[in-house]
Amino acid sequence: MDEKTLRKGERYYRAGKVLWVVKHGDKLFSKVLGTYPYYVELNLQTGENRCTCPLGGDCKHVAAVMKAHENGFYFEALPEMSERFELYPESLAMEFLAEVPELALDVTLKELRFALSTDESGSEVARLFRRALKLVGMTGKIEVVHVLEETIAEYRHVFSDYELSAKLEDELRELEATIQKPL
């Protein structure tokens, strides 16, 4: 990989575009936000890599995952997880994130902001919005409600004819009513 690609990857990592990395043996699996969400596989031993971006690998997304690994930003998969791991690395990452709801909320909010600019149907935004609502309820992090309010305002603007817009806004209002606001 050339120096320019490595620098771009480092910028991606520092900008928080690497959502998660799971390490299993000598392999890394990751989700990186680029123009779209991209999935990366990297063999640390051989250097072989794949990415779902148009380049297919040896790209800034792979470089970002390498930088994340160098900085200790990854979950380590247990050996007994190997059978399902390579088929469903994202589900394994979600299991790890579920154990740390604050981190899961951070990742979900990053994905949600990203989906607002790329999701043409609104379906992914709605799914992530509902996950964020649950995580705010679990963590009690009222300070992120403003992000959800901004999200629903933009969602209503883009998808004004969706009944779902009003339902999501109602769900946000219900959450706000149930969590204790600071004095």
Summary of the structure (lengths in Angstrom):
residues: 183
radius of gyration: 17.9
end to end distance: 53.1
largest distance: 55.7
contacts: 537
relative contact order: 0.11
helix: 59%
strand: 14%
